[in-house]
Amino acid sequence: MSEKTQIGIVILPPEEYSLFVRKKEIYLAKKYNTIRGLLQPPHVTVKWQFETDGVEKFEKYCEELAKEIKPFEIK
């Protein structure tokens, strides 16, 4: 029996944007006494976590998809 792995698909924003968002998260975490938002880097979830036997087929799919999709902007 193979070991199951949890994976999800997300879009990670450029570092400049991530730093801006992280600063806002830290401010809100201090103001409202919560760290929940600090547990993950800033991202946009495309597909929630799911179980799989391995990530190789998804890595290959994402690499092929990235070659076909034109860059886009998220606002």
C-alpha positions as CSV (number, residue, x, y, z in Angstrom):
1,M,0.0,0.0,0.0
2,S,1.4,3.4,-1.0
3,E,1.5,6.3,1.4
4,K,-1.1,9.0,0.8
5,T,0.0,12.7,0.4
6,Q,-2.1,15.8,0.9
7,I,-1.6,18.4,-1.9
8,G,-3.4,21.5,-3.0
9,I,-3.0,24.0,-5.9
10,V,-2.3,27.6,-5.1
11,I,-1.1,30.8,-6.9
12,L,1.7,32.5,-5.0
13,P,1.9,36.2,-5.6
14,P,5.2,38.1,-6.3
15,E,7.4,38.7,-3.3
16,E,6.6,42.5,-3.3
17,Y,2.9,41.8,-2.9
18,S,3.5,39.0,-0.4
19,L,5.5,41.3,1.9
20,F,2.8,43.9,1.7
21,V,0.1,41.4,2.6
22,R,2.2,39.8,5.4
23,K,2.7,43.2,7.0
24,K,-1.1,43.7,7.0
25,E,-1.6,40.2,8.5
26,I,0.9,40.9,11.3
27,Y,-0.9,44.2,12.1
28,L,-4.3,42.5,12.2
29,A,-2.9,39.5,14.2
30,K,-1.6,41.9,16.9
31,K,-4.7,44.0,16.9
32,Y,-7.1,41.1,17.2
33,N,-4.9,38.7,19.0
34,T,-4.9,35.9,16.4
35,I,-2.2,34.2,14.5
36,R,-4.4,32.1,12.1
37,G,-3.5,34.2,9.1
38,L,0.2,33.9,9.8
39,L,0.2,30.1,9.4
40,Q,0.5,30.1,5.6
41,P,2.1,32.5,3.1
42,P,-0.1,34.8,1.2
43,H,-1.7,32.8,-1.7
44,V,-4.8,32.3,-3.8
45,T,-6.3,28.8,-3.4
46,V,-7.2,27.2,-6.7
47,K,-7.9,23.7,-5.4
48,W,-8.3,22.7,-1.8
49,Q,-6.2,20.0,-0.3
50,F,-6.9,16.4,-1.4
51,E,-5.3,13.0,-0.9
52,T,-3.2,11.4,-3.7
53,D,-0.8,8.5,-4.0
54,G,1.9,10.9,-5.4
55,V,2.5,14.3,-6.7
56,E,4.4,13.4,-9.9
57,K,1.4,13.4,-12.2
58,F,0.2,16.8,-10.9
59,E,3.7,18.3,-11.2
60,K,3.8,17.2,-14.8
61,Y,0.3,18.6,-15.5
62,C,1.1,22.0,-13.9
63,E,4.3,22.2,-15.9
64,E,2.5,21.6,-19.1
65,L,-0.4,23.9,-18.2
66,A,2.1,26.7,-17.3
67,K,3.5,26.5,-20.8
68,E,0.0,26.9,-22.4
69,I,-1.4,29.7,-20.2
70,K,-0.6,33.4,-20.8
71,P,0.4,35.3,-17.7
72,F,-2.5,37.1,-16.0
73,E,-3.0,39.6,-13.3
74,I,-5.1,39.2,-10.2
75,K,-6.5,42.3,-8.6
